[in-house]
Amino acid sequence: MEKEYIYEASSVEEALQKGLKDLALSEDKVKIDVIEGGSAGIFGLFKKEAKVKLTPLDSEFIKEEKQEEVKEVKVEEPVEKKQEEKVVEIETVKEEVVVENEEAVEEKTQEVIEKKEKREDYIVKNKDSIVSYLQNIVIAMGYADATVDFTEDGNRHFTLNIKTEENTSLIIGKRGVTLNSLQFLVNNYAKKFSSHFFRIEVDCDDYRESRKKTLEELALNLAKKSKKIGKPVELEPMTSVERKIIHNALTGIKNVETESRGEEPYRYLVITAK
């Protein structure tokens, strides 16, 4: 059963960022549903909070809860012998309980580790079917010699790399739009094999790495432009992965901020440099 978390704030963006921070997850690892868009009301009246629902894509996701602070109980030094014996008995019981709890936790942790080690990765198990699915689409696009390589990148991330001797512009599309569509189809197809979190990236002619460098250069140039004209600069709508590349490229640069606006699939970034 999917775990759902609802967050409220004065705007959809604030509610989203509040939820991502609370779950300690990035935007591309949750499904986002806007329940209430929020409203400023009239003259401050009838104001409505924005409300979003976040659903972790990893079905095994467990939210880390903050542990309550354990207050130290100070035991005053007893006077009578019976009180001393009682305190010793209490401390002994406490130690036994702690040891039992530690053993139980260690045993449970070991069970989880063994379970994960024994679990078969159904994406890997069905990789031939997934590769064949993508290859047939590319061949139908007119690339009769197309082949697809399957690579495990770790952490349930995989790459399907399309290879062909023909011109690959049709496979990639303008700014990778066709490649992104193929990637969407493959991930959707692979869901039939696994209900756990995974991500498959579709690449061709190292386009992803080339696009990453282009976006990083674009981010720096637009930050300079924003500072020069003294206004925020809006980018065109991008995928969450591409928005993250630009955000990371500008992270750590003094007086430069990035903000996501809009709703998927038209969500875009705004760069502000002071």
C-alpha positions in Angstrom: 0.0 0.0 0.0 1.4 3.4 -1.0 2.3 5.8 1.8 0.8 9.3 1.4 1.8 12.4 3.2 -0.1 15.7 3.1 1.4 19.1 3.7 0.0 22.6 3.9 1.5 26.1 3.4 0.7 29.5 2.0 1.7 28.4 -1.5 2.0 25.1 -3.4 5.8 25.5 -3.7 6.2 26.1 0.0 4.0 23.1 0.8 6.1 21.0 -1.6 9.4 22.1 -0.2 8.1 21.6 3.3 7.1 18.0 2.4 10.4 17.2 0.7 12.3 18.5 3.6 10.2 16.5 6.1 10.5 13.3 4.1 14.2 13.9 3.2 13.5 13.1 -0.4 14.2 14.8 -3.7 11.4 16.0 -6.0 12.1 13.2 -8.6 11.5 10.5 -5.9 7.9 11.4 -5.0 4.6 11.6 -6.8 3.1 15.1 -6.4 -0.6 15.8 -6.2 -1.9 19.3 -5.7 -5.1 18.9 -3.5 -5.6 22.7 -2.9 -4.0 25.5 -4.9 -4.4 28.0 -2.0 -5.9 31.5 -2.2 -4.9 34.8 -0.6 -8.6 35.7 -0.2 -10.1 39.1 -0.3 -8.5 41.8 2.0 -7.0 39.0 4.0 -10.3 37.2 4.5 -11.3 33.7 3.4 -7.6 32.8 2.9 -7.0 29.2 2.0 -3.8 27.2 2.6 -2.3 25.4 -0.4 -2.3 21.6 0.2 -0.2 18.9 -1.6 0.0 15.2 -1.3 3.4 13.5 -1.6 3.6 9.8 -2.3 7.1 8.2 -2.2 7.8 6.2 -5.4 9.7 3.7 -3.3 7.0 1.4 -1.8 9.4 0.4 1.0 10.0 4.0 2.0 9.9 4.6 5.8 9.8 8.1 7.1 12.3 8.7 9.9 10.6 10.0 13.0 12.4 12.3 15.4 13.1 10.5 18.6 11.8 12.0 21.7 14.5 13.3 24.1 15.1 10.9 26.9 15.1 12.8 30.1 17.7 11.6 32.6 16.2 10.5 35.9 18.4 11.6 38.8 18.1 9.2 41.7 18.9 10.8 45.0 21.3 8.9 47.2 19.3 6.6 49.6 19.8 6.6 53.3 18.4 3.3 54.4 19.7 -0.1 53.3 16.4 -1.2 51.9 16.3 1.8 49.6 19.8 0.9 48.4 18.8 -2.6 47.6 15.7 -1.4 45.7 17.8 1.0 43.6 20.2 -1.7 42.7 17.3 -4.0 41.7 15.8 -1.3 39.5 19.2 -0.6 37.8 19.6 -4.3 37.1 16.2 -4.5 35.5 17.0 -1.5 33.4 20.2 -3.0 32.1 18.4 -6.3 31.3 15.8 -4.4 29.3 18.4 -2.4 27.4 20.3 -5.6 26.5 17.1 -7.3 25.4 16.1 -4.3 23.3 19.6 -4.1 21.7 19.6 -7.8 20.9 16.0 -7.5 19.4 17.0 -4.5 17.2 20.2 -6.3 16.0 18.3 -9.4 15.2 15.6 -7.5 13.3 18.3 -5.6 11.4 20.0 -8.8 10.4 16.6 -10.2 9.2 16.1 -7.1 7.0 19.6 -7.4 5.5 19.2 -11.1 4.7 15.8 -10.4 3.2 17.2 -7.7 0.9 20.1 -9.9 -0.1 17.8 -12.8 -1.0 15.3 -10.6 -2.9 15.6 -11.0 -6.6 15.7 -7.9 -8.7 12.9 -8.3 -11.2 14.1 -5.5 -13.4 17.4 -7.4 -14.0 15.6 -10.7 -14.3 13.4 -9.3 -17.1 16.0 -7.0 -18.7 15.9 -9.0 -22.0 12.1 -8.2 -22.3 12.7 -4.5 -21.5 15.6 -4.3 -23.9 13.5 -6.0 -26.6 10.6 -3.6 -26.0 12.7 -0.5 -26.6 14.6 -2.0 -29.5 11.4 -2.9 -31.3 10.2 0.7 -31.0 13.5 2.1 -32.3 13.4 -0.3 -35.2 9.8 0.7 -36.0 11.1 4.3 -36.2 13.3 3.3 -39.1 16.5 2.2 -37.5 16.8 -1.4 -38.6 20.3 -1.9 -37.2 19.5 -0.5 -33.8 20.8 -2.4 -30.7 20.2 -1.6 -27.0 22.7 -2.2 -24.1 21.5 -2.7 -20.6 23.6 -1.4 -17.7 23.2 -1.5 -13.9 24.2 1.8 -12.3 23.4 0.8 -8.7 20.7 1.9 -6.2 18.0 0.5 -8.5 19.1 2.8 -11.4 19.6 1.4 -14.9 20.6 2.7 -18.3 19.5 1.6 -21.7 21.9 2.9 -24.4 20.7 2.9 -28.0 23.3 2.2 -30.6 23.0 2.6 -34.4 25.1 3.6 -37.4 22.4 5.9 -38.7 21.8 9.6 -37.8 20.3 9.6 -34.3 18.6 13.0 -34.5 15.2 11.4 -34.9 15.8 9.2 -31.8 17.0 12.1 -29.6 14.6 14.8 -30.9 14.8 18.5 -30.2 16.4 19.0 -26.8 16.0 15.3 -26.1 12.1 15.4 -26.2 11.9 12.1 -28.2 14.5 10.4 -26.0 12.5 11.5 -22.9 9.4 10.0 -24.4 11.1 6.7 -25.1 12.4 6.8 -21.5 8.8 7.3 -20.2 7.5 4.4 -22.2 10.2 2.1 -21.0 9.8 3.0 -17.3 6.0 2.5 -17.7 6.5 -0.9 -19.4 9.0 -2.0 -16.7 6.5 -1.4 -13.9 4.7 -4.6 -14.8 7.8 -6.5 -13.5 8.4 -4.6 -10.2 6.3 -2.6 -7.8 9.5 -1.3 -6.0 11.3 1.9 -6.8 13.5 1.9 -9.8 14.6 4.3 -12.6 15.6 3.5 -16.1 17.4 6.1 -18.1 17.4 5.9 -21.9 20.5 7.3 -23.7 21.8 7.6 -27.2 25.2 8.9 -28.5 26.0 10.1 -24.9 23.3 12.7 -25.3 22.6 12.8 -21.5 26.2 13.8 -20.6 26.3 16.3 -23.4 22.9 17.8 -22.3 24.2 18.0 -18.7 27.2 20.1 -19.8 25.0 22.3 -21.9 22.6 22.9 -19.0 25.4 23.7 -16.6 26.8 26.3 -19.0 23.3 27.7 -19.6 22.8 28.0 -15.8 26.0 30.1 -15.3 25.3 32.3 -18.3 21.7 33.0 -17.2 22.9 33.8 -13.6 25.3 36.4 -15.1 22.4 37.8 -17.2 20.1 38.0 -14.2 22.8 39.9 -12.3 23.5 42.2 -15.2 19.8 43.2 -15.9 18.9 43.2 -12.2 15.9 40.9 -12.8 15.0 37.2 -12.4 15.4 35.1 -15.5 12.9 32.4 -16.4 13.8 29.2 -18.2 11.7 27.0 -20.4 9.8 24.1 -18.9 12.1 21.1 -18.1 12.0 17.7 -16.6 12.7 17.4 -12.9 16.1 15.8 -13.7 17.2 18.8 -15.9 15.9 21.3 -13.3 18.0 19.5 -10.7 21.1 19.8 -13.0 20.7 23.5 -13.2 20.0 23.9 -9.5 23.1 21.9 -8.6 25.3 23.9 -11.0 24.3 27.1 -9.1 24.4 25.7 -5.6 27.1 27.3 -3.5 27.4 30.4 -5.7 26.9 33.5 -3.6 23.8 35.6 -4.1 22.3 33.3 -6.7 19.0 31.5 -6.1 16.9 29.0 -8.1 13.2 28.5 -7.7 10.8 26.0 -9.3 7.4 27.3 -10.5 4.4 26.0 -12.3 2.8 22.6 -12.5 4.1 19.5 -14.3 4.7 19.0 -17.2 5.2 22.8 -17.6 7.2 23.3 -14.4 10.2 25.6 -14.9 13.0 27.3 -13.0 13.6 31.0 -12.2 17.2 32.1 -11.6 17.7 35.2 -9.5 21.2 36.8 -9.0 21.9 39.8 -6.9 
